[in-house]
Amino acid sequence: MNSTELKKIQSPLKEKYRENPESALITLKAKGKVGDGISCKVDTGRALIEAGLHPATGGTGMLACSGDLLLEALVACAGVTLSAVATAIGIEINDGHIQAEGDLDFRGTLGVSKEVPVGFRFIRLHLKITSNATTEQMKTLINLTERYCVVYQTLSKGVPVEIVYKE
């Protein structure tokens, strides 16, 4: 896909959202079913992912770890956003690799220490891009990727999350 094709696809959507802002508000959904043992089967719409305990919390390592899935969502979103931005501003990506790393202290998750927070302490997103773009163009690409990546913005800014119990 090139810049013209991307603009052709996105221009009507942008116009629709300008004219009717409410039409841009969409609720994305994910669903799962508690599985055997200590697991949850997540329906991605494309495949079924069975998530379980990380080995640091007693898991076997045979099931997907939800922390890994979070990092994978970040990588996927950043990669798609980077590609779309590059296409939109006319930067050709010859090769690109994205990696996310997150630091966790499992003492919090396992309740070993109440002073240790539960969750990632820090997440790093590494981008390795091969392109004929100038240094200034790469800075723009990275800045726009950061600005428009939904998962990156959600993680870095945080959003309210609530648990709604249904019987």
N, C-alpha and C positions, 0 to 999 in steps of 0.2 A: 504494500500500500504506500502511496506517496502522499505528499502534503495536500494536493488538490483533491484526491479521493477522500482523505480524512475530513477535509473541510466540507466536502459535498455531503458526507454522512452526518457531520455534527452541526452544520449551519442551521438546518431546520429545527433541530432539537434546541439549540441555543435560542433561536427566535421564539419558539413555543414557550420556553421557560421565562424569557423576558416578558412576553405578553401575558402569561398565566403562571406566575411564580409557584402557585400551589401544585401545578402539574409536575414540578421538579422534586417534590417531596415523596420519596418512595421508601417503603419499609422493606428492607432485606430480611430474610428469615433463614434460620438454620434449625434443623431438628435432629433429634437423636432418640435412641431407645436404650434404656439401661440393659446391658447384656449380661451374659453369664460371668460368674466370678466378679471381679471388680473391673468392669468395662462399660463402655458406652458406644453404641453403634451410631455413627453420624452419617446421615444421608446427605451427600454433597450434590445430589441431582445428577451426578456423572458416575459416581462410584460410591460404595459403602466403605467408610473408614471405621475401623474398630480401634478406639482409644482405650488405653489402660494406664496403669501406674508406671511411672518412670522407674528404672532400676534403682535410683537413689532413694525411692520410697517403698521398695519391695517388689517392684514389677520385674517381669522376666526380660523385658526389652523386645518382646515379640509383637506388642501392640504399639500403635502410634501414641506418642506422648502429646498431651494437649499443649504443653509449652512449646514443643517443636512445631506443632500445627500453627500456633500463633506466629512464630518466627517465619514459617513457610508462607503464611498469609502476607506478612510484611514483604518478604522477598518477591512474591508473586505480584503484589500491588505496585511495588517500586519498579519492578521490571516492566510491567505493562505501561505504567505512567511514563517511565523514562523513554520507552519506545515510542509512545504516542507523542510526547513532547518533541523528541528528536525528529519525528516525521513532520510534525506541525511547523517546526522552525527550520527544517531543511538540513538537518545534520544526519549524515550517513553513519550508522553504527556498523563497523566491520565485525566486531566481536564484543560481547559484553557478559560479564559474570557478576552476580550479586550474591552476597552472603550476609546472613544475619547471625549475630551471636548475642546471647543473653546470659547474664550472670544471676544465678539463683543460690540462695542459702537454704538448703532443705531442712535446716533445724526449725525454721518458721513453719513450713508446710506440715511437718510431722509433730509440731507442738512441743519440741524439745526445749525451745526457749521462747518465752513470750516477748522478749526484747527484740527478737529477730523478725523483721517484717516478712509476710507471706507475699510471694511474687517476685518478679524480676527486679533486681536492683539497678541494672543498667543494660541497655541494648545498643549494640553497634551494628550499623549497616554499612557494609563494605561494597564499593562499586569499583569494578575494574573494566574500563571501557577502552576499546581500540577504535579510533576514529581519525578522520582527517581534519576534524574540527580544531579551531584555534583554542588557545587557553581561555580566552574570553568567552568563546562559544560554549566551551565545556562548563565554565562557571555558571553561565546562564542555564544550561541544560540541568545541572545539578540543583540549582536554586529553584527552577520551575518543577522539577521532579519532587523535591521536598515540599513545595507549596501545594501541589495538586495530588499527592499520593494520599488517598483516604486512610489507609491503615497507619501510615507514618503519622499523619496529623492527629488521628484518634489516639494513638499511643503517646505521642509527645505532649499533647494538650490535655488528654484525659477527658472523659465524658461521664456523666452520672450513669450508673448501672444499678438496676434494682432487681431483686428476685420476687417474682409474682407466683405465689403458690396456688395451685388449682387441685381440687379434690377430684 
